[in-house]
Amino acid sequence: MPDLPRRRLGSSDLSISPVGVGTAPMGSTPDWSIYWGRQDEGDAVRAIHAAIDEGVNWIDTAPFYGWGRAEEIVGRAIRDRRDRVFVFTKGGTMNDGAGGDFMDLSPAAIRGDVEASLRRLGTDRVDLLQLHDPDPSVPIEESWAGVQQLIDDGLVRYGGLSNHPVELIERALAVGPVVSAQHRYNVFTRDIESDVLPFCRDRGIGVLSWSSLGEGLLSDGFQVERLEANDFRRSSPNFREPRYSRIRELVAELAGFASEAGRGVSDLAIAWLLAHGVTGAIVGVRTEEEARQLADAARWTPPGDVLGSVDAALSRFEEGPTKGPDPQSRSG
């Protein structure tokens, strides 16, 4: 079986696999605002082990995912594999104690988040710290100076931004290096193509995609009817009519292209991202089988005519009557 290729993440010295393990579904609990359905911790640990054994060498997590549960699972999984995997986490999302959250990107809050993450992860340093979402009450220059101090202190290797617009990325760059930008991006949510992608390409910043498979819509055999009653996706616009039917029509067309190439639609969705400026695609996996499928997808480069067919299908989709992205689900 061929090794997974590696890609340099921005200006860092991190060479990452084209796909990484997303852990929001692993952190899922019924009392969390973004419930993905039940997740067995043993299955989650085995999924991470399988991904690492297959050559996937980075994990993307956050304190927000199940309010620490995902990081605890990651810590358990990497206990004897820390030297084989990069750990990316986030900071600044705080629990409001009433089922919601708020952002606090003051340097003290960021440091407190990192120190708690390190304890849950069982490590003395994270490889990438990303500020989870913008905080309009704290200037990005102040927040980014706090990240640079954590780097100087040895608790963090590199800093990145998540869900931040170009203006804030540019302001952060004036304070210190921004290695990566993480954004929601998939075949039917493409708003970053107009600004974030070209900006990052010009500035040498790596791009990490979340919602790479559209919260499951780009998975083979997905059916919304199988979701648990309180799964957050049931109330998401992409999963409700009339947009849901149009997305399903698009996915069926893409599945046809993938099938002709002997692959699944999720493989094609990932390959499309990697061909459109994404350094690493974050994909949530919950079982060993899903982890192996993810690694296999990273080994495939589709022929140019297949990607051309995808782009043509997407043009027709965007011209339809329900054009427009699903609002942020806060999974990234």
C-alpha positions as CSV (number, residue, x, y, z in Angstrom):
1,M,0.0,0.0,0.0
2,P,1.6,3.4,-1.0
3,D,2.4,5.9,1.7
4,L,0.3,9.0,2.0
5,P,1.8,12.1,0.3
6,R,2.8,15.0,2.4
7,R,2.1,18.8,2.0
8,R,3.9,21.7,3.7
9,L,1.5,23.6,5.9
10,G,2.1,27.3,5.1
11,S,5.4,28.7,6.3
12,S,5.8,26.0,9.0
13,D,8.0,22.9,8.9
14,L,5.0,20.7,9.3
15,S,4.6,18.2,6.4
16,I,1.0,17.0,6.7
17,S,-1.0,14.3,5.0
18,P,-3.6,15.6,2.6
19,V,-6.4,14.6,5.1
20,G,-6.6,14.9,8.8
21,V,-8.9,13.4,11.5
22,G,-11.7,15.7,12.5
23,T,-13.0,15.2,16.0
24,A,-16.2,17.2,16.4
25,P,-18.4,14.1,16.0
26,M,-16.2,12.2,18.4
27,G,-16.9,14.8,21.1
28,S,-20.6,14.5,20.6
29,T,-22.8,14.4,23.7
30,P,-26.6,14.9,23.9
31,D,-26.2,18.1,26.0
32,W,-23.8,19.7,23.5
33,S,-25.3,22.2,21.2
34,I,-23.9,20.4,18.1
35,Y,-25.0,16.8,18.7
36,W,-23.9,14.4,16.0
37,G,-25.4,11.3,17.5
38,R,-24.0,8.7,19.8
39,Q,-20.2,8.0,19.8
40,D,-18.5,5.2,21.6
41,E,-15.2,6.2,23.0
42,G,-13.6,2.9,22.2
43,D,-14.6,3.2,18.6
44,A,-13.3,6.7,18.5
45,V,-9.9,5.7,19.9
46,R,-9.7,2.7,17.4
47,A,-10.6,5.1,14.6
48,I,-7.7,7.4,15.5
49,H,-5.3,4.5,15.8
50,A,-6.4,3.2,12.3
51,A,-5.9,6.6,10.8
52,I,-2.4,7.0,12.2
53,D,-1.5,3.4,11.1
54,E,-2.7,4.3,7.6
55,G,-0.4,7.4,7.5
56,V,-2.7,10.2,8.5
57,N,-0.4,12.3,10.6
58,W,-2.6,15.1,12.1
59,I,-5.7,15.5,14.2
60,D,-7.8,18.6,14.4
61,T,-9.7,19.1,17.7
62,A,-11.0,21.8,20.0
63,P,-12.0,22.4,23.6
64,F,-15.5,23.3,22.2
65,Y,-16.1,19.8,20.9
66,G,-18.2,18.3,23.6
67,W,-16.6,20.8,26.0
68,G,-13.3,18.8,26.3
69,R,-14.6,15.3,25.5
70,A,-13.0,15.2,22.1
71,E,-9.6,16.3,23.4
72,E,-9.8,13.7,26.1
73,I,-10.4,11.0,23.5
74,V,-7.5,12.3,21.4
75,G,-5.3,12.3,24.5
76,R,-6.2,8.7,25.2
77,A,-5.6,7.7,21.6
78,I,-2.2,9.3,21.1
79,R,-0.8,8.3,24.5
80,D,1.7,5.9,22.8
81,R,1.7,7.5,19.4
82,R,2.4,11.1,20.1
83,D,5.6,11.1,18.0
84,R,3.6,9.9,14.9
85,V,1.0,12.6,14.8
86,F,0.6,16.4,14.9
87,V,-2.1,17.7,17.2
88,F,-4.0,20.8,16.1
89,T,-6.4,22.4,18.5
90,K,-8.2,25.7,19.0
91,G,-8.9,28.3,21.6
92,G,-11.2,31.1,22.7
93,T,-14.7,29.4,22.7
94,M,-16.1,29.6,26.2
95,N,-19.1,27.8,27.7
96,D,-21.8,30.2,28.9
97,G,-23.3,27.7,31.2
98,A,-26.7,27.8,29.6
99,G,-26.1,25.6,26.6
100,G,-24.4,28.2,24.5
101,D,-21.0,29.7,24.0
102,F,-19.2,33.0,23.5
103,M,-15.7,34.0,22.3
104,D,-13.0,35.4,24.5
105,L,-9.7,36.0,22.7
106,S,-8.0,37.9,25.4
107,P,-4.5,36.6,25.9
108,A,-5.3,35.3,29.4
109,A,-8.3,33.3,28.1
110,I,-6.3,31.9,25.3
111,R,-3.5,30.8,27.6
112,G,-6.1,29.2,30.0
113,D,-7.6,27.3,27.1
114,V,-4.2,26.0,25.9
115,E,-3.2,24.9,29.4
116,A,-6.4,23.0,29.9
117,S,-6.1,21.5,26.4
118,L,-2.6,20.3,27.2
119,R,-3.8,18.5,30.3
120,R,-6.7,16.8,28.4
121,L,-4.4,15.9,25.5
122,G,-1.6,14.6,27.7
123,T,1.1,16.5,25.9
124,D,3.4,19.4,26.7
125,R,2.9,21.2,23.4
126,V,0.4,21.5,20.6
127,D,1.7,21.7,17.1
128,L,-0.9,24.2,15.9
129,L,-3.1,26.5,17.9
130,Q,-6.0,28.1,16.0
131,L,-8.2,30.9,17.3
132,H,-11.6,29.4,16.8
133,D,-13.7,32.3,15.8
134,P,-13.4,36.1,15.7
135,D,-13.9,38.1,19.0
136,P,-15.1,41.6,18.1
137,S,-14.4,42.8,21.7
138,V,-10.7,42.1,21.5
139,P,-8.4,43.5,18.8
140,I,-6.8,40.7,16.8
141,E,-3.4,42.3,17.3
142,E,-3.8,41.7,21.1
143,S,-5.0,38.2,20.6
144,W,-2.3,37.3,18.2
145,A,0.4,38.7,20.4
146,G,-0.9,36.3,23.1
147,V,-0.5,33.4,20.6
148,Q,3.1,34.5,19.8
149,Q,3.9,34.5,23.5
150,L,2.6,31.0,23.9
151,I,4.9,30.0,21.0
152,D,7.8,31.8,22.7
153,D,7.0,29.9,25.9
154,G,7.1,26.5,24.1
155,L,3.5,25.6,24.7
156,V,2.6,26.0,21.0
157,R,4.6,25.4,17.9
158,Y,2.6,27.4,15.3
159,G,-0.4,29.6,15.2
160,G,-3.4,29.6,12.8
161,L,-6.8,31.3,12.5
162,S,-10.2,29.6,12.1
163,N,-13.2,31.3,10.5
164,H,-11.5,34.7,10.4
165,P,-12.0,37.0,7.4
166,V,-9.1,38.2,5.3
167,E,-9.0,41.6,7.0
168,L,-8.3,40.0,10.4
169,I,-5.8,37.5,8.9
170,E,-3.9,40.5,7.4
171,R,-3.9,42.4,10.7
172,A,-2.6,39.3,12.5
173,L,0.2,38.9,10.0
174,A,1.5,42.3,11.0
175,V,2.0,40.9,14.5
176,G,3.4,37.5,13.7
177,P,3.3,34.6,11.3
178,V,-0.1,33.0,10.4
179,V,0.6,29.4,9.3
180,S,-2.9,28.4,8.4
181,A,-6.5,29.5,7.9
182,Q,-9.3,27.0,8.6
183,H,-12.6,27.6,6.9
184,R,-15.8,25.8,5.9
185,Y,-15.3,24.7,2.3
186,N,-16.9,21.9,0.2
187,V,-18.4,21.6,-3.2
188,F,-21.6,23.4,-2.3
189,T,-20.2,25.9,0.2
190,R,-17.7,27.9,-1.8
191,D,-17.7,31.5,-0.5
192,I,-14.0,31.5,0.5
193,E,-13.0,31.2,-3.2
194,S,-13.6,34.9,-3.7
195,D,-11.2,36.1,-1.0
196,V,-9.6,33.7,1.5
197,L,-8.2,31.2,-1.0
198,P,-6.5,33.8,-3.2
199,F,-5.2,35.7,-0.2
200,C,-3.8,32.6,1.4
201,R,-2.2,31.5,-1.9
202,D,-0.5,34.9,-2.3
203,R,0.7,35.0,1.3
204,G,1.9,31.4,1.6
205,I,-0.7,30.5,4.2
206,G,-2.0,26.9,4.4
207,V,-5.7,26.3,4.1
208,L,-7.5,23.7,6.1
209,S,-11.1,22.8,5.2
210,W,-13.8,21.9,7.7
211,S,-17.2,20.5,6.6
212,S,-15.2,18.9,3.8
213,L,-18.0,16.3,3.3
214,G,-20.8,18.7,4.1
215,E,-21.6,17.3,7.5
216,G,-22.1,13.9,5.9
217,L,-24.1,14.9,2.8
218,L,-21.1,14.0,0.6
219,S,-20.8,10.5,2.1
220,D,-21.8,7.4,0.2
221,G,-25.2,6.2,1.2
222,F,-26.1,9.2,3.5
223,Q,-29.8,9.4,4.5
224,V,-31.1,12.2,6.7
225,E,-33.8,9.9,7.9
226,R,-31.2,7.8,9.8
227,L,-30.1,10.7,11.9
228,E,-31.1,10.8,15.6
229,A,-34.1,13.0,16.3
230,N,-31.9,15.6,18.2
231,D,-29.0,15.6,15.7
232,F,-28.2,19.2,14.9
233,R,-28.1,18.6,11.2
234,R,-31.9,18.1,11.1
235,S,-32.4,21.8,11.6
236,S,-29.6,22.9,9.3
237,P,-30.7,24.6,6.1
238,N,-28.7,22.2,3.9
239,F,-30.7,19.3,5.3
240,R,-34.1,21.0,4.8
241,E,-36.2,21.5,1.7
242,P,-35.9,22.8,-0.9
243,R,-32.1,22.9,-0.7
244,Y,-31.7,19.4,0.6
245,S,-33.3,17.9,-2.6
246,R,-31.1,20.0,-4.8
247,I,-27.9,19.0,-2.9
248,R,-29.0,15.3,-3.2
249,E,-29.3,15.7,-6.9
250,L,-25.9,17.2,-7.1
251,V,-24.4,14.4,-5.0
252,A,-26.0,11.8,-7.2
253,E,-24.4,13.4,-10.2
254,L,-21.0,13.5,-8.6
255,A,-21.4,9.9,-7.4
256,G,-21.9,8.9,-11.1
257,F,-18.6,10.6,-12.0
258,A,-16.8,8.9,-9.1
259,S,-18.3,5.5,-9.9
260,E,-17.0,5.7,-13.5
261,A,-13.5,6.2,-11.9
262,G,-14.0,3.3,-9.5
263,R,-14.3,5.5,-6.4
264,G,-16.9,6.8,-4.0
265,V,-18.4,10.3,-3.9
266,S,-16.6,11.1,-0.7
267,D,-13.3,10.3,-2.4
268,L,-14.2,12.7,-5.2
269,A,-15.3,15.5,-2.8
270,I,-12.0,15.3,-1.0
271,A,-9.9,15.2,-4.2
272,W,-11.8,18.2,-5.5
273,L,-10.9,20.2,-2.4
274,L,-7.2,19.2,-2.7
275,A,-7.2,20.3,-6.3
276,H,-8.8,23.7,-5.4
277,G,-6.2,25.2,-3.0
278,V,-6.8,23.2,0.2
279,T,-3.6,22.0,1.9
280,G,-5.4,19.6,4.2
281,A,-9.0,18.4,4.3
282,I,-10.5,17.8,7.8
283,V,-12.9,14.8,7.8
284,G,-14.7,13.5,10.8
285,V,-14.2,9.7,11.3
286,R,-16.0,7.6,13.9
287,T,-14.9,4.0,13.1
288,E,-11.8,2.1,11.9
289,E,-13.5,1.5,8.5
290,E,-14.1,5.2,8.0
291,A,-10.5,6.0,9.0
292,R,-9.1,3.5,6.4
293,Q,-11.5,4.9,3.8
294,L,-10.2,8.4,4.5
295,A,-6.6,7.4,4.1
296,D,-7.4,5.6,0.8
297,A,-9.1,8.8,-0.5
298,A,-5.9,10.8,0.1
299,R,-4.0,8.4,-2.2
300,W,-6.2,9.1,-5.2
301,T,-5.7,11.8,-7.8
302,P,-8.6,11.9,-10.2
303,P,-8.1,12.5,-13.9
304,G,-8.5,16.1,-15.1
305,D,-11.6,15.3,-17.1
306,V,-13.3,14.0,-14.0
307,L,-12.6,17.3,-12.1
308,G,-13.7,19.2,-15.1
309,S,-17.1,17.4,-15.0
310,V,-17.4,18.2,-11.3
311,D,-16.8,21.9,-12.0
312,A,-19.4,21.9,-14.8
313,A,-22.0,20.2,-12.5
314,L,-21.2,22.8,-9.8
315,S,-21.8,25.7,-12.2
316,R,-25.2,24.3,-12.9
317,F,-25.9,23.9,-9.2
318,E,-24.9,27.4,-8.4
319,E,-27.2,28.8,-11.1
320,G,-30.2,27.1,-9.4
321,P,-33.0,28.8,-7.5
322,T,-31.6,28.1,-4.0
323,K,-28.1,29.3,-4.4
324,G,-26.3,30.3,-1.2
325,P,-24.3,28.6,1.6
326,D,-25.7,27.0,4.7
327,P,-24.9,29.3,7.7
328,Q,-22.0,28.3,9.9
329,S,-22.7,25.2,12.0
330,R,-19.8,26.0,14.3
331,S,-18.2,22.6,13.8
332,G,-14.9,24.0,12.6
